[in-house]
Amino acid sequence: AKVQYCKMSNGELMPTVAQYLREGAKYPHLKMVFEIKTHKNNERNAKVVDQVVRLVRELGVQSQVEYISGNYSICKEVLRLDPTAMVQLVGGGKKPADVFKDGIRGIDYNYKKLYDEDILSAHELGMTVNVWTLNTVASMMEFMNKGVDLITTDEAELGMSVVGRDFVSY
């Protein structure tokens, strides 16, 4: 079968969701962060979530996929379809305890909206804390010292030199 790609406006080829998941499946230690964006209405959101969760299950990569979304309803729908899924809320503004009660096990907040008390509260609940987007050594060190679990950056090589290990860059 011919491999299909999505062609971006700049001419670059981007793999399909299935290709992304199949490639990641080749590396069982790899965690794939899958962001589900908000669509034009709730019906479309639910359809996309259903398709994604079904594909992840069909390809047998549930243990490798972690879902993130800035849409609270999408986060809850993923968990309705797969109660074992690791889901993180993107953005900020919600207290960790409030999202934890709905089964969301991580926060993925912009550095301007991630407060020390949120990091402490999330960790007390056993939640994962991700911060984005840190592109300087100083900002990475600041949030590492605050105890975040994950850093999102546009500067992967710089980040690896700071933390001394590989991590994901979005």
C-alpha positions as CSV (number, residue, x, y, z in Angstrom):
1,A,0.0,0.0,0.0
2,K,1.2,3.5,-0.8
3,V,2.1,5.6,2.2
4,Q,-0.1,8.7,2.6
5,Y,1.1,11.9,4.1
6,C,-0.6,15.2,4.9
7,K,1.0,18.0,2.9
8,M,1.5,21.1,4.9
9,S,1.2,24.6,3.5
10,N,5.0,25.0,3.5
11,G,5.3,21.8,1.4
12,E,6.6,19.6,4.1
13,L,5.1,16.1,4.5
14,M,3.6,15.2,7.9
15,P,2.8,11.6,8.8
16,T,-0.8,10.6,9.4
17,V,-1.9,9.8,13.0
18,A,-1.7,6.0,12.3
19,Q,1.9,6.4,10.9
20,Y,2.9,8.4,13.9
21,L,1.5,5.8,16.3
22,R,3.0,2.8,14.3
23,E,6.4,4.4,14.2
24,G,6.3,5.1,18.0
25,A,5.2,1.5,18.6
26,K,8.6,0.4,17.3
27,Y,10.2,1.9,20.4
28,P,8.3,0.4,23.4
29,H,10.1,2.6,25.9
30,L,8.9,5.7,24.0
31,K,6.1,7.8,25.4
32,M,4.0,9.5,22.7
33,V,2.3,12.7,23.7
34,F,-0.9,13.1,21.7
35,E,-2.7,16.5,21.8
36,I,-6.3,16.6,20.8
37,K,-7.3,20.1,19.7
38,T,-10.7,21.7,20.1
39,H,-12.8,21.4,16.9
40,K,-15.8,23.4,15.7
41,N,-18.4,21.8,18.0
42,N,-18.9,19.2,20.8
43,E,-20.1,16.6,18.3
44,R,-17.0,16.9,16.3
45,N,-14.8,16.9,19.4
46,A,-16.5,13.6,20.5
47,K,-16.0,12.0,17.1
48,V,-12.3,12.9,17.0
49,V,-11.8,11.6,20.5
50,D,-13.6,8.4,19.6
51,Q,-11.5,7.9,16.5
52,V,-8.2,8.6,18.3
53,V,-8.9,6.4,21.3
54,R,-10.1,3.6,19.0
55,L,-7.0,3.8,16.8
56,V,-4.6,3.8,19.9
57,R,-6.4,0.7,21.2
58,E,-6.4,-1.1,17.8
59,L,-2.6,-0.5,17.4
60,G,-2.0,-1.7,21.0
61,V,-0.1,1.5,22.1
62,Q,-2.3,2.5,25.1
63,S,0.6,2.2,27.5
64,Q,2.8,4.5,25.3
65,V,0.3,7.2,24.6
66,E,-0.4,10.2,26.9
67,Y,-3.2,12.5,25.9
68,I,-3.2,16.3,26.4
69,S,-5.9,18.8,25.6
70,G,-6.8,22.3,26.5
71,N,-10.4,21.4,26.3
72,Y,-11.7,20.0,29.5
73,S,-14.6,18.1,27.9
74,I,-12.1,16.4,25.5
75,C,-10.0,15.3,28.5
76,K,-13.1,13.8,30.2
77,E,-14.3,12.1,27.0
78,V,-10.9,10.4,26.6
79,L,-11.2,9.1,30.1
80,R,-14.8,8.0,29.5
81,L,-13.6,5.9,26.6
82,D,-10.4,4.7,28.3
83,P,-10.5,5.1,32.1
84,T,-6.8,3.9,32.2
85,A,-5.5,6.6,29.9
86,M,-3.0,9.2,31.2
87,V,-4.6,12.6,30.5
88,Q,-3.1,16.0,31.1
89,L,-5.0,19.3,31.0
90,V,-3.2,21.9,28.9
91,G,-3.4,25.6,29.7
92,G,-3.7,26.8,33.3
93,G,-6.2,28.3,35.6
94,K,-7.7,25.2,37.1
95,K,-6.5,23.9,40.4
96,P,-5.0,20.4,40.3
97,A,-7.5,19.0,42.9
98,D,-10.4,20.1,40.7
99,V,-9.1,18.3,37.6
100,F,-7.9,15.3,39.6
101,K,-11.4,14.6,40.8
102,D,-12.4,14.0,37.2
103,G,-9.6,11.5,36.6
104,I,-7.2,13.9,34.9
105,R,-3.7,12.9,36.2
106,G,-1.6,15.7,35.0
107,I,-1.4,19.4,34.4
108,D,0.5,20.9,31.4
109,Y,0.5,24.6,32.0
110,N,2.1,27.6,30.5
111,Y,4.9,28.9,32.6
112,K,3.0,32.2,33.2
113,K,0.1,30.2,34.7
114,L,2.0,27.5,36.7
115,Y,2.2,28.6,40.3
116,D,4.4,27.0,43.0
117,E,1.3,26.0,45.0
118,D,-0.1,24.2,41.9
119,I,3.1,22.2,41.5
120,L,3.0,21.2,45.2
121,S,-0.7,20.4,45.2
122,A,-0.4,18.3,42.0
123,H,2.5,16.3,43.4
124,E,0.7,15.7,46.7
125,L,-2.0,14.1,44.5
126,G,0.5,12.1,42.5
127,M,-0.1,14.1,39.4
128,T,2.4,14.9,36.6
129,V,3.4,18.5,36.1
130,N,4.5,19.8,32.7
131,V,5.5,23.4,31.9
132,W,5.7,25.1,28.5
133,T,7.3,26.6,26.6
134,L,10.8,27.1,28.2
135,N,13.5,28.1,25.7
136,T,16.3,29.5,28.0
137,V,18.7,27.8,30.4
138,A,17.5,30.2,33.2
139,S,13.8,29.3,32.7
140,M,14.5,25.6,32.5
141,M,16.6,25.7,35.7
142,E,14.0,27.8,37.5
143,F,11.2,25.2,36.8
144,M,13.5,22.2,37.4
145,N,14.3,23.7,40.8
146,K,10.5,24.1,41.4
147,G,10.2,20.3,40.8
148,V,8.3,20.1,37.5
149,D,8.3,16.6,35.9
150,L,8.4,17.6,32.3
151,I,9.5,20.6,30.2
152,T,8.2,21.5,26.8
153,T,10.7,23.5,24.7
154,D,11.5,24.5,21.1
155,E,15.2,24.1,22.0
156,A,15.6,20.4,22.5
157,E,19.4,20.3,22.3
158,L,19.6,23.1,24.8
159,G,17.1,21.4,27.1
160,M,19.0,18.1,26.9
161,S,22.2,19.8,27.9
162,V,20.4,21.4,30.9
163,V,18.6,18.3,32.2
164,G,21.3,15.9,31.1
165,R,18.8,13.4,29.6
166,D,16.5,13.2,26.6
167,F,13.0,14.6,26.8
168,V,10.3,15.5,24.3
169,S,10.1,18.7,22.4
170,Y,6.8,19.8,20.8
